[in-house]
Amino acid sequence: MQQASAVALTGFIGWTLALLVLMELLRTRLVVLGKTPPNAFRPDNANLSPFMQRLARAHANCVESLPVFGGLLAVAMVTGHTDRTDPLALILLAARVLQSSVHLASLSAAAVSVRFSLFVVQLGIAVYWTIQLLQALI
C-alpha cells in the first residue's frame, strides 16, 4: 500500500483520540448520573473502576509512544524515505491497537504477556526504522 506510513501515523493519532473520547464520554456519564463530581477525576482514574484505570493507562501508553513511533514516521515522510517505513507501518499500527485492546480487556498474567509481546513488536520496528532512516540520511 502506498502511503502506508501516513495511514499508520493518522491511525495511531486516531486511535489515541478514540481512547480519549471514550474516556471522556464515560467520565461525562458518571457526572451526569451524579456518581462522580466533575472535579473528582484523577488523571490516572485511580478513584474509578478498574476498566477506567486501564483506559487511562492505555491512552497514556499511546501518548507516551506517539513521539517515538510518530516521529519516525514523520521523518520518513518529510525526507521522502517512506520506502523504509511503509512495509511495517500497518503492522506497527495493528500491534498498537491490539496492545491497547488487550490492556482494556484484562490485567491477567496471560494478557500482560500478550500486551508486552505486542509492545516488543513495536519496539523492534522502531529500532529497525531508526537504523534504516539513519542509513538513508547519512
Backbone bond lengths (Angstrom), bond angles and torsions (degrees), N, CA, C in turn:
res aa  C-N    CA-C-N  psi(-1)  N-CA   C-N-CA  omega(-1)  CA-C   N-CA-C  phi
1 M - - - 1.455 - - 1.523 109.06 -
2 Q 1.320 116.02 124.44 1.459 119.29 174.41 1.516 108.21 -69.99
3 Q 1.295 115.70 146.72 1.457 123.37 178.87 1.517 113.16 67.10
4 A 1.324 117.11 24.87 1.463 120.41 178.01 1.529 111.06 -58.82
5 S 1.322 116.66 -34.29 1.468 119.78 179.42 1.523 110.98 -63.44
6 A 1.314 116.81 -42.97 1.470 120.32 178.85 1.524 110.93 -67.14
7 V 1.316 116.55 -39.29 1.469 120.59 177.72 1.524 109.64 -64.01
8 A 1.333 116.75 -44.41 1.464 120.55 -179.55 1.527 111.47 -63.74
9 L 1.323 117.01 -43.75 1.468 119.62 179.35 1.527 110.68 -63.90
10 T 1.303 116.28 -45.42 1.471 120.19 178.77 1.527 110.28 -64.17
11 G 1.326 116.53 -40.42 1.457 120.22 178.04 1.512 112.64 -64.83
12 F 1.315 116.99 -39.64 1.468 121.73 178.45 1.526 109.53 -62.90
13 I 1.322 115.79 -46.35 1.472 120.04 177.83 1.527 109.86 -62.69
14 G 1.329 116.54 -44.22 1.463 120.86 179.49 1.515 112.54 -61.89
15 W 1.338 117.45 -40.67 1.461 121.20 178.23 1.527 110.60 -64.84
16 T 1.318 116.88 -42.74 1.464 121.36 177.50 1.523 109.82 -60.17
17 L 1.321 115.31 -43.95 1.468 120.58 178.39 1.522 111.31 -65.03
18 A 1.325 117.88 -40.90 1.470 121.12 179.75 1.529 111.23 -61.21
19 L 1.328 116.78 -41.53 1.466 119.78 177.70 1.527 110.79 -63.77
20 L 1.328 116.67 -40.13 1.467 120.55 178.61 1.525 110.90 -65.86
21 V 1.319 117.18 -44.65 1.471 120.73 179.21 1.522 110.28 -61.32
22 L 1.341 116.81 -44.28 1.463 119.72 178.09 1.525 110.78 -59.31
23 M 1.326 116.58 -45.30 1.458 119.84 -179.73 1.524 110.98 -61.19
24 E 1.315 116.89 -43.44 1.466 119.42 -177.76 1.527 111.96 -71.34
25 L 1.321 117.12 -33.10 1.473 119.49 174.87 1.527 110.47 -64.48
26 L 1.323 116.53 -43.60 1.464 120.16 179.15 1.523 111.46 -67.23
27 R 1.318 116.97 -37.89 1.474 119.84 176.42 1.528 110.44 -65.64
28 T 1.328 116.32 -42.72 1.471 120.41 178.78 1.525 110.31 -60.00
29 R 1.324 116.10 -41.66 1.467 120.56 178.02 1.525 110.70 -59.81
30 L 1.330 116.92 -42.40 1.461 120.68 178.87 1.524 111.68 -62.28
31 V 1.324 116.63 -38.26 1.472 120.79 179.07 1.520 110.10 -69.86
32 V 1.326 116.73 -48.06 1.471 121.26 -177.77 1.526 111.09 -61.40
33 L 1.324 117.30 -37.88 1.465 121.21 179.04 1.529 112.64 -79.18
34 G 1.342 116.67 -3.07 1.456 120.85 178.25 1.520 114.01 75.43
35 K 1.327 117.18 16.62 1.467 120.63 -178.72 1.525 113.06 -85.12
36 T 1.322 116.20 -23.15 1.459 120.69 -179.66 1.524 108.95 -143.39
37 P 1.337 118.56 129.50 1.463 119.89 175.50 1.533 110.00 -66.07
38 P 1.319 117.45 148.60 1.467 119.78 -176.99 1.526 114.42 -61.27
39 N 1.312 117.33 -21.44 1.467 119.87 -178.74 1.531 112.71 -99.32
40 A 1.328 117.49 14.60 1.467 120.77 -175.74 1.525 114.00 -101.77
41 F 1.313 117.09 -1.08 1.463 118.70 -176.25 1.519 110.87 -78.31
42 R 1.317 115.34 135.08 1.463 122.35 174.04 1.529 107.28 -100.28
43 P 1.322 117.27 150.17 1.471 119.16 -178.75 1.526 113.79 -55.70
44 D 1.322 116.61 -32.88 1.467 120.23 -178.64 1.528 112.75 -95.84
45 N 1.334 116.65 5.55 1.469 122.95 -179.12 1.537 112.19 58.13
46 A 1.331 116.89 27.13 1.462 121.27 -175.56 1.521 113.16 -58.39
47 N 1.313 117.34 -25.48 1.459 120.89 -178.60 1.536 112.10 -95.09
48 L 1.326 116.46 12.09 1.462 120.47 -179.18 1.531 110.43 -116.49
49 S 1.296 116.01 -171.50 1.476 121.57 -176.85 1.529 111.23 -62.98
50 P 1.334 116.40 159.37 1.467 119.60 175.85 1.542 112.42 -57.11
51 F 1.343 117.30 -36.93 1.468 118.68 177.82 1.520 110.66 -62.59
52 M 1.328 117.03 -43.83 1.468 120.28 -179.74 1.530 110.59 -64.72
53 Q 1.303 117.80 -34.37 1.466 120.99 176.26 1.527 110.54 -66.37
54 R 1.337 116.30 -42.50 1.468 119.74 177.94 1.522 110.56 -65.92
55 L 1.326 117.00 -38.09 1.468 121.15 178.48 1.528 110.33 -62.61
56 A 1.320 117.06 -44.37 1.469 119.99 178.38 1.518 110.78 -61.55
57 R 1.329 116.55 -40.75 1.470 120.04 -179.06 1.526 111.38 -71.40
58 A 1.325 117.38 -38.47 1.469 120.24 177.78 1.528 110.08 -63.14
59 H 1.330 116.73 -40.95 1.459 120.43 177.67 1.531 109.97 -65.44
60 A 1.332 116.30 -44.76 1.473 119.73 179.63 1.531 110.96 -61.84
61 N 1.335 117.58 -38.72 1.468 120.65 176.84 1.520 110.65 -57.72
62 C 1.322 116.33 -42.74 1.472 120.18 179.08 1.525 110.89 -64.77
63 V 1.322 116.36 -45.62 1.468 120.60 -179.75 1.529 110.37 -62.14
64 E 1.324 116.93 -40.63 1.464 120.93 -179.88 1.527 112.02 -68.06
65 S 1.319 117.35 -33.90 1.463 121.76 -176.35 1.526 113.38 -86.80
66 L 1.301 116.86 -24.13 1.468 120.22 -175.49 1.527 113.97 -56.91
67 P 1.331 120.24 -41.35 1.477 118.09 178.86 1.527 113.20 -61.02
68 V 1.319 117.41 -35.93 1.466 120.04 -179.07 1.528 110.31 -74.76
69 F 1.325 116.39 -59.72 1.456 120.01 -176.15 1.530 111.20 -68.18
70 G 1.315 115.94 -44.72 1.466 119.90 178.51 1.511 112.18 -65.61
71 G 1.336 115.93 -37.42 1.461 119.80 178.49 1.509 112.16 -62.66
72 L 1.327 116.59 -43.17 1.465 119.71 178.18 1.524 111.31 -63.73
73 L 1.322 116.46 -42.45 1.469 119.86 177.55 1.529 110.47 -63.55
74 A 1.327 116.60 -41.38 1.470 120.20 179.15 1.524 111.44 -64.21
75 V 1.334 117.02 -42.21 1.470 120.23 177.24 1.518 109.75 -58.92
76 A 1.318 116.60 -45.74 1.465 120.28 179.96 1.530 111.21 -60.34
77 M 1.323 116.48 -42.27 1.465 119.84 -178.45 1.520 111.83 -70.09
78 V 1.319 116.93 -42.60 1.463 121.17 -177.34 1.532 111.62 -67.94
79 T 1.327 115.62 -35.74 1.470 119.12 -176.89 1.523 113.15 -93.37
80 G 1.315 117.10 0.06 1.458 119.88 179.22 1.521 113.75 74.85
81 H 1.315 117.06 27.62 1.464 120.57 -179.24 1.526 112.00 -115.48
82 T 1.317 116.54 37.62 1.466 118.76 178.80 1.525 111.79 -69.32
83 D 1.330 116.87 -12.48 1.463 118.88 173.21 1.522 110.76 -60.91
84 R 1.327 116.72 -22.39 1.470 122.17 179.31 1.540 111.52 -83.60
85 T 1.320 117.49 -27.78 1.467 120.42 -175.26 1.529 113.67 -107.67
86 D 1.318 117.44 -28.36 1.470 120.37 -176.12 1.534 114.39 -53.26
87 P 1.334 119.62 -44.27 1.471 118.62 -175.52 1.538 114.65 -59.41
88 L 1.327 117.81 -29.09 1.472 120.49 -177.62 1.530 113.25 -112.39
89 A 1.318 117.05 0.56 1.468 120.35 -173.56 1.529 112.35 -60.73
90 L 1.305 116.88 -45.90 1.468 118.91 -177.38 1.529 111.34 -74.68
91 I 1.323 116.95 -25.63 1.467 120.14 174.05 1.521 109.17 -67.26
92 L 1.334 116.95 -41.81 1.460 120.47 176.98 1.528 110.19 -60.02
93 L 1.326 116.64 -46.19 1.470 120.23 -179.67 1.525 110.62 -61.85
94 A 1.324 117.02 -45.08 1.468 120.35 179.75 1.528 110.81 -61.64
95 A 1.330 116.78 -42.15 1.464 120.19 179.07 1.524 110.84 -62.54
96 R 1.324 116.91 -38.55 1.477 120.67 179.33 1.524 110.80 -66.73
97 V 1.327 117.03 -46.92 1.469 120.46 -178.87 1.531 109.97 -63.98
98 L 1.318 116.54 -43.25 1.465 119.67 178.26 1.524 111.67 -64.77
99 Q 1.325 116.99 -40.63 1.463 120.23 178.61 1.527 110.13 -59.06
100 S 1.310 116.79 -48.63 1.468 120.40 179.77 1.528 111.13 -63.26
101 S 1.314 116.61 -40.90 1.467 120.83 -178.52 1.526 110.99 -63.83
102 V 1.321 116.67 -42.61 1.466 120.25 177.21 1.525 109.39 -64.43
103 H 1.322 116.82 -39.55 1.466 120.95 178.45 1.527 110.20 -59.81
104 L 1.320 116.81 -42.84 1.460 120.39 179.92 1.524 111.98 -66.89
105 A 1.325 116.36 -32.45 1.462 120.92 -174.04 1.521 113.91 -77.10
106 S 1.339 117.14 -36.89 1.464 117.65 -170.68 1.523 112.39 -165.22
107 L 1.320 113.97 156.89 1.466 121.46 171.21 1.527 110.56 -117.30
108 S 1.325 116.76 17.70 1.464 119.96 178.80 1.525 109.23 -63.04
109 A 1.321 115.72 162.00 1.468 120.18 179.80 1.519 110.85 -59.12
110 A 1.317 117.00 -40.93 1.474 120.40 179.37 1.523 110.46 -64.08
111 A 1.324 117.22 -43.79 1.468 120.71 -179.52 1.524 110.98 -64.54
112 V 1.318 116.88 -40.97 1.465 120.07 178.90 1.527 110.14 -64.20
113 S 1.310 117.41 -37.68 1.469 120.73 177.53 1.527 111.22 -65.33
114 V 1.313 116.95 -42.32 1.471 120.85 177.53 1.521 109.54 -63.78
115 R 1.322 115.48 -45.85 1.468 120.43 179.84 1.521 111.24 -58.97
116 F 1.321 116.45 -44.32 1.456 120.76 179.27 1.532 110.39 -63.81
117 S 1.314 117.24 -42.34 1.468 121.00 178.26 1.519 111.08 -59.24
118 L 1.313 116.58 -42.21 1.466 120.57 178.62 1.534 111.00 -65.96
119 F 1.313 116.91 -34.94 1.456 120.15 176.64 1.526 110.69 -68.71
120 V 1.327 116.87 -39.02 1.466 120.89 177.92 1.535 109.98 -61.48
121 V 1.318 117.16 -38.45 1.471 120.40 176.06 1.530 109.27 -57.95
122 Q 1.327 116.44 -46.56 1.463 120.73 -179.85 1.523 111.28 -63.46
123 L 1.314 116.39 -43.01 1.464 119.57 178.97 1.527 111.04 -62.79
124 G 1.302 116.49 -43.11 1.459 120.37 178.29 1.517 112.07 -60.00
125 I 1.315 115.80 -43.38 1.467 120.34 177.75 1.523 109.92 -62.79
126 A 1.322 117.19 -43.53 1.467 120.59 -178.75 1.526 111.66 -63.35
127 V 1.324 117.05 -41.89 1.468 120.37 177.95 1.529 109.62 -63.63
128 Y 1.312 116.47 -45.52 1.465 121.18 179.01 1.531 110.55 -59.59
129 W 1.335 116.34 -47.02 1.467 119.86 179.34 1.522 111.27 -61.50
130 T 1.318 117.25 -41.14 1.463 120.57 179.94 1.524 110.26 -58.64
131 I 1.309 116.09 -47.37 1.467 120.39 179.02 1.526 110.43 -62.94
132 Q 1.320 116.51 -47.16 1.463 120.97 -178.95 1.532 111.91 -61.09
133 L 1.314 116.47 -43.43 1.474 119.94 -178.82 1.516 111.04 -70.05
134 L 1.316 117.83 -40.15 1.464 119.37 177.13 1.536 110.79 -62.59
135 Q 1.306 116.73 -41.47 1.480 119.95 177.31 1.524 110.82 -61.70
136 A 1.311 116.56 -38.91 1.465 120.14 -179.30 1.521 112.11 -71.66
137 L 1.314 116.70 -30.23 1.471 120.67 -173.30 1.523 113.55 -93.25
138 I 1.308 116.76 -20.05 1.478 118.48 -176.60 1.516 110.08 -90.66
